[in-house]
Amino acid sequence: MSEQICVTGMGIVSALGENKYETETRLLKEKSGIGKLYYLNSIHKEIPVGMVKVPDDKLKEKVGIAPNSIIARTTLLGIMAAREAIIQAKLLGASYKKIGFISGTTVGGMEKSEIHYLDFLHNNRKNEYISIHDCGACTEDIAKHLGTFEFCTTISTACSSAANAIILGANMLKAGLLDAVIVGGSECLTKFHLNGFNTLMILDPKPCKPFDANRGGITLGEGAAYLVLEKESNIKNRKVKPLCILSGYGNACDAYHQTASSPDGKGAYLSMLKALEMSKLKPSDIGYINAHGTGTQNNDLSEGVAIQTLFDQVPYISSTKSYTGHTTSAAGAVETVISILAMSHNFIPANLNFEHKMEELSFEPVKHVITDYKFDHFMKNSFGFGGNNSSLIFSKHNPQ
Amino acid sequence: MVYINGLGSVSIQESIIPEYPEWETTNYLRCHEPNFAQYISPVLSRRMSRIIKRSIVASQICLQDAGCEMPEAIISGTGLGCIEETEKFLLSMIEQKELFLQPTHFIQSTHNTISSQIAMFLKCYSYNNTYSHLGTSFESALFDAFLQISIQQINNALVGGYDEMTPAYKNMLSKIGYIKSTPFTLDDIKNAETSGSVMGEGSNCVFLSNEKTENSYAEIIDVQLFHAPKSYSDTSNHIYEFLAKNKIGISDIDAVMMGLNGDLKNDQVYYEVYNENIIKTIPFMYKHLCGEYYTSAAYGLIMLAQLIKNNRFSNKFFKKYHPSNPLKKVLFHNHFQNNTHSLILLGKC
């Protein structure tokens, strides 16, 4: 058996709070983070979103960055979440030579570009914002505020970006190329994608209700989350306890449509199957599925069909996007952290706002938080535009 | 063992084997558009943006060259993604004050549109990923493919670097010093001593496989990226370690293909690192053939693969020197702002 990939630290910032503790508290109290659009100057004030309830200047203060620095909100959220992960993993005290940083984002610095774009085009003003526009520039800026890295790259597969960052990090550890790797994603709300999803008419005018027969679409969110991954042999000499292990992962392409999922959920089925095969687990071993569950008619049907094809008995399932909103490129990591908290502390997060079972599906999601429920393995689905589908399986750690 | 078995390119050049026209004096060159109809039906083509069409053509040429119908992975690098579509949606959003927007441009704006459109075109359900990390976007994709083949998760992969350079983005980049303020010929960047480069664009693919074929161009012995070196000697150490890991020394390297682009600061890194003490080989370069853009390294790798296989290129390919002996081992070294570096070690098959 190949060596286990351990999670030794994690950090999260989302509409649910600024750290793991706030996140878990709200999950257990069934308090959604979805609310009003605070810090984005859009005309669509009526659309609910899951915002991090801290403006840029306060974020800068919290992460110790000068008030006048030119920095994207995506970057600020990323620094905050990655720091929490690094501290938990005691990475700063580790004598590691080769640490990697792999981050997922798609909007990058767009939230600043969309403010200054006319200046970019017509004036010689605000030029300092041009070079922070790119996805890679955000990752570099986050990295710069965290420490020294041997390897640093950015994945941009829309809503599965963070999940794919986790996969690359795990592969690099397996090949022995790094001592530890920080993986995840960061994404702030922008007018660009708020309007983009709005033109597709897939934003729910009310807080999203994933897997509900009357679901009305996505609620967008923002946030960042990162995991620290290390090989088990590496942490034996450090006083760090694995939180869990990454036991399997799969990436497959739906190859169906740029923004829609196939009716039979082929890509979703394949990514889940690949993850199961790698983990050498049976579907019945999975105690919880944290679904991609965006709340659109299309995704929830496609994902649901794929899940019931693969699982004879569908395990407890919920979409925690009903708490955080869809944090797009960060979602894979945000929802993984939520699920690890759940597995570690024996609860199943609720799928808020669910009322009516979908006719097409044999199962319904968990309506209310279930406590005192122990499970050893969970699956996290993350599906993106273009059918970029990825599934991850995490398991409780059993020392080898 | 990993081999390059196929190449595909849409670039500012008319042909995949570069020609050496007298370049017009400019600081911005756009792609020579291929005959799209030869590869994509008009029905499909109408719905595709320019970069998607170019990238599908490049991937088709590459897969045909490799004799592969269905790759086991499609891994892409793009610095700017579908910037033309992004600009269109962004501008209409701003000008129309968020009202009456059409979704078409948004749908095609995400960076992964290219990789997923290639998958849709092929009906390829396998691993699909997109890297967008400035000047090492393509090498990140190549690294992922090489890694997965090495740990036997996949047997082959279509790896591409795709970027378009719109006039608006080019103007933005010139404001922040990426582009030469005075027009240059591309050929002139060989000996440039000013800041900025000449902008280009392109869609370039390689097909990697663990199987050697008659068509194999070169072997990829190793791929490595490193980050934020503290000094030139730190960079040299990374190179030494990389070569040592592959059980060779600097004297075994017949040539180094460098990402020289005519920008004084960019080029200085190579001159400092590869000074006489380290390596006697005179640099090869490629960016004067394709222009500079975030994924121009993909073009460089294609050139190098052809060079290793055929060993026939005109003098214009090199900074000063034309190899007389077959190239057995070549190092490809590119960096972006001396912050992210990529090393690719290639060998003759």
Chai-1 contact restraints between the chains, C-beta under 6 A:
chainA,res_idxA,chainB,res_idxB,connection_type,confidence,min_distance_angstrom,max_distance_angstrom,comment,restraint_id
A,I43,B,E98,contact,1.0,0.0,6.0,A-B,restraint_1
A,T106,B,T110,contact,1.0,0.0,6.0,A-B,restraint_2
A,Y117,B,L90,contact,1.0,0.0,6.0,A-B,restraint_3
A,Y117,B,I94,contact,1.0,0.0,6.0,A-B,restraint_4
A,F120,B,M172,contact,1.0,0.0,6.0,A-B,restraint_5
A,N127,B,K175,contact,1.0,0.0,6.0,A-B,restraint_6
A,N127,B,I176,contact,1.0,0.0,6.0,A-B,restraint_7
A,I130,B,M172,contact,1.0,0.0,6.0,A-B,restraint_8
A,I130,B,I176,contact,1.0,0.0,6.0,A-B,restraint_9
A,S131,B,I176,contact,1.0,0.0,6.0,A-B,restraint_10
A,D134,B,L134,contact,1.0,0.0,6.0,A-B,restraint_11
A,C135,B,S132,contact,1.0,0.0,6.0,A-B,restraint_12
A,G136,B,S132,contact,1.0,0.0,6.0,A-B,restraint_13
A,G136,B,H133,contact,1.0,0.0,6.0,A-B,restraint_14
A,G136,B,L134,contact,1.0,0.0,6.0,A-B,restraint_15
A,F149,B,H227,contact,1.0,0.0,6.0,A-B,restraint_16
A,F151,B,L225,contact,1.0,0.0,6.0,A-B,restraint_17
A,F151,B,H227,contact,1.0,0.0,6.0,A-B,restraint_18
A,C152,B,H227,contact,1.0,0.0,6.0,A-B,restraint_19
A,T153,B,Y131,contact,1.0,0.0,6.0,A-B,restraint_20
A,T153,B,H133,contact,1.0,0.0,6.0,A-B,restraint_21
A,T153,B,S140,contact,1.0,0.0,6.0,A-B,restraint_22
A,T154,B,S132,contact,1.0,0.0,6.0,A-B,restraint_23
A,T154,B,H133,contact,1.0,0.0,6.0,A-B,restraint_24
A,I155,B,Y131,contact,1.0,0.0,6.0,A-B,restraint_25
A,S156,B,H111,contact,1.0,0.0,6.0,A-B,restraint_26
A,S156,B,T130,contact,1.0,0.0,6.0,A-B,restraint_27
A,S156,B,S132,contact,1.0,0.0,6.0,A-B,restraint_28
A,T157,B,N112,contact,1.0,0.0,6.0,A-B,restraint_29
A,T157,B,T130,contact,1.0,0.0,6.0,A-B,restraint_30
A,A158,B,T110,contact,1.0,0.0,6.0,A-B,restraint_31
A,A158,B,N112,contact,1.0,0.0,6.0,A-B,restraint_32
A,N164,B,N129,contact,1.0,0.0,6.0,A-B,restraint_33
A,N171,B,L147,contact,1.0,0.0,6.0,A-B,restraint_34
A,K174,B,I151,contact,1.0,0.0,6.0,A-B,restraint_35
A,A175,B,L147,contact,1.0,0.0,6.0,A-B,restraint_36
A,A175,B,I151,contact,1.0,0.0,6.0,A-B,restraint_37
A,N195,B,M93,contact,1.0,0.0,6.0,A-B,restraint_38
A,N195,B,E98,contact,1.0,0.0,6.0,A-B,restraint_39
A,N195,B,L101,contact,1.0,0.0,6.0,A-B,restraint_40
A,G196,B,F106,contact,1.0,0.0,6.0,A-B,restraint_41
A,T199,B,L101,contact,1.0,0.0,6.0,A-B,restraint_42
A,T199,B,P103,contact,1.0,0.0,6.0,A-B,restraint_43
A,T199,B,F106,contact,1.0,0.0,6.0,A-B,restraint_44
A,L200,B,P103,contact,1.0,0.0,6.0,A-B,restraint_45
A,N251,B,Y127,contact,1.0,0.0,6.0,A-B,restraint_46
A,A252,B,Y125,contact,1.0,0.0,6.0,A-B,restraint_47
A,C253,B,A119,contact,1.0,0.0,6.0,A-B,restraint_48
A,C253,B,Y125,contact,1.0,0.0,6.0,A-B,restraint_49
A,C253,B,N128,contact,1.0,0.0,6.0,A-B,restraint_50
A,A255,B,A119,contact,1.0,0.0,6.0,A-B,restraint_51
A,A255,B,M120,contact,1.0,0.0,6.0,A-B,restraint_52
A,A255,B,K123,contact,1.0,0.0,6.0,A-B,restraint_53
A,A255,B,C124,contact,1.0,0.0,6.0,A-B,restraint_54
A,A255,B,Y125,contact,1.0,0.0,6.0,A-B,restraint_55
A,Q258,B,I107,contact,1.0,0.0,6.0,A-B,restraint_56
A,T259,B,I107,contact,1.0,0.0,6.0,A-B,restraint_57
A,L270,B,Y125,contact,1.0,0.0,6.0,A-B,restraint_58
A,F385,B,T110,contact,1.0,0.0,6.0,A-B,restraint_59
A,G386,B,N112,contact,1.0,0.0,6.0,A-B,restraint_60
A,G386,B,T113,contact,1.0,0.0,6.0,A-B,restraint_61
A,G386,B,S116,contact,1.0,0.0,6.0,A-B,restraint_62
A,G387,B,S116,contact,1.0,0.0,6.0,A-B,restraint_63
A,N388,B,N112,contact,1.0,0.0,6.0,A-B,restraint_64
A,N388,B,N128,contact,1.0,0.0,6.0,A-B,restraint_65
